[in-house]
Amino acid sequence: MVRRRAEHNECEIFSLEEVSLHQQDIERIEHVDRWCRELRILYLQSNLIPRIENVGRLKKLQYLNLALNNIEVIENLEGCESLQKLDLTVNFVGLLSSVTSLQQNLRLSELFLVGNPCSQFQGYRQYVVAALPQLQWLDGTEISRSERLRASQGLEEVRRRVREQEEEHLERRAAEKEEHLEKEKEHLEKEEEHLERRAAEKEEQQEEHLEKEKDPDPDEERREEEFWHTPCAFTPESRLEAHRHLKEKKKGKEKEKEKKPKAPRTLITADGRVMNVNEPKLDFSLDEDEENNTIVLNLEVYRHMDSSLVDVDVQPTYARVKVKGKVRCDSSLTLSYTSWFYSQHCFVFTLTRPHIYTCCTWLELLNSTTWLGLVNTTTWLFN
């Protein structure tokens, strides 16, 4: 995954300075501290990471984005000597006292904790400002000199209140975890009952030679509606459960697609007639130049695409263009003129060839990984 995200660095990860791994369903940070020692910017937002770990060797790391994850404690960042900005927006940090682990990050100037339970504590901002004297910005608001002076006043009372609120938070989290375990146990029991019932129904259908399995399952619809409409607390467990539910549903849809094989695409009929299709919807024109006795094909592809990504195959009865690989022409048919040029809105490929009587022209487009199908097929007959 890291190598795929290093395309801007020619897929070299050892010298990588910036990498974006957001929205990748990552459940643990690993390997980056050994593979990417030169990292300066690391984006890990919108994942399922429950703990900060395996980043302590990134001595050059300046910006770490861990927003929208499942982190509950600030830890293991002491080794990030160059860290200047840390984003923990909308996590589950409830131990406000864990910010003291950032006191060794002397270059840290920006910290985001908005959307965490600790940001609702009384005395939250005063506690953080007093605990981290190197901080310049907290939750997007600059820390003024007067605010820093006020934060040092009555600090012992603020620390006492913060400890009390942390204890309340820990008790609440313990109750939430216990409630989640009970719900998980109940869910597994219901799931087993559902699977047994579905297995029995399938056996009956096979005996009666029916295909009722194709009909939508009312129990499945009811369970889906119940899952999304049942109120629950916003916790790391509920977030992880929602993710796994969506993942299982996606796998189910993929299995259904696998069961339904796609009909084979017919490009040319049995009698040799080429089918008319325009799936990529790229603009093109095919004209006959009577004066020069030639046929001219103009194809407008993507504006900044390199010409090496287009493959041209010219045959006696058709000319095929692929948006992939180098430009190649069949030597059995001489081209009068082939050119590329940039217009204001697109990249235009022009192919000119001598007029051939009783000619069938076939144009086909592909991208770098997937067949897009026939762009257009037209049969031209000349006397």
C-alpha positions, 0 to 999 in steps of 0.5 A, a space after each residue: 500500500 505504501 509503495 502504491 501511494 509513493 507514485 509521486 516519488 517513483 515508487 521509492 519508499 526509502 526516500 519518501 518524504 510525504 505519504 497519504 494513507 487516509 481512508 484505507 481502513 487501516 487498523 494498526 500503524 506498522 512498518 512506516 518507521 522502518 521503511 520510510 525514515 525520511 518522512 516529513 508528512 504522514 496522513 492517516 486520517 479517516 481510518 480505524 487506528 486505535 493506538 499511536 505506535 510505530 512512529 517513534 523512529 521518524 525523527 524528521 516527521 513534522 506533521 502527523 494527521 490522525 483525525 477521525 480514528 479510534 485513538 483514546 490515549 496520546 502516547 509514543 510520540 516522544 521520538 518524533 523530534 521534529 514534530 510541529 503539528 499533530 491533528 487528533 480531531 474527532 478521536 476518543 481521547 479521554 485521558 487529558 493528562 496524556 498530553 503531558 507525553 508531548 512535553 518532549 516534542 519541543 518543536 510542537 506548535 499546533 495541536 488539534 483535539 477538538 471533537 474528543 471527549 477530553 475537549 469537553 472537560 472543564 478547564 480543558 484549554 487551561 490545562 493543555 496550555 499550561 502543560 505544553 508551554 511550546 504550543 502556539 495554536 490549540 484547536 485552530 486558535 492562537 495562544 496569546 501571552 496573556 492566556 498563557 499567564 492566566 493558565 498558570 494561575 489556579 493550576 492545581 485546582 484545574 488538575 484536580 478537576 481534570 483527574 475527577 473527570 478522567 475517572 468519570 470518563 473511564 467508568 463510562 468507557 468500562 460500562 460502554 465496553 461491557 454493553 458492547 460485549 453483551 450486544 455482540 453476544 446477542 448479535 451472534 446468537 441472532 446471526 446463528 439463528 438466521 443462518 440456520 433458518 436460511 439453510 433450512 429454507 434452501 433445502 426446502 427450495 431444492 427439494 421443491 425445485 424452486 428459486 425463491 432465493 432470488 427474492 429479497 430476504 425480508 429478514 435481511 431487510 429488517 435486520 439492516 433497518 434495525 442496525 442503522 436505526 437502533 440508537 447507540 453511543 458513539 464509541 470506538 466499538 460502535 464505529 468499528 462495528 459499523 465499518 465491519 457491517 458495511 464491509 460484510 455487505 460489500 462482500 455479499 454484493 461482490 459474491 452476488 456479482 460473481 454468481 452472475 457471469 457477464 454475457 460475452 461482448 460481441 464485437 463482430 457478428 457472425 456475418 462479419 458486421 461490426 457492432 456500434 458501441 460508444 462506451 467511453 464517449 470520446 469525441 471522434 470523427 471519421 471523414 472521407 477526403 475525396 480530393 486526396 482519396 483518403 479516409 481521415 480519423 480524428 480522435 479527441 482523447 484526454 488533454 494531458 495524455 502522453 502519445 505513448 499511451 495510444 496503440 494504433 493497429 491498422 489492418 486492411 479491413 479496419 483500424 483499431 486505436 487503443 489508449 494503452 502502450 506505444 503507437 504502433 501501425 501495421 506495416 501491411 498498410 501504408 499511412 499517409 499521415 499521422 499526427 498529434 496536437 493539443 487543442 484548447 480542450 483536448 488531445 487530438 489524434 489524427 490518422 490518415 490513410 489511403 482510400 480502400 474500396 469495400 472498407 470496414 472501419 473498427 475503432 476500439 479504446 482501452 484504458 491502462 487496466 480495463 477494457 472500455 469496449 468499442 467506441 464506435 464501429 461503422 461500415 463504409 462501402 465504396 464503389 
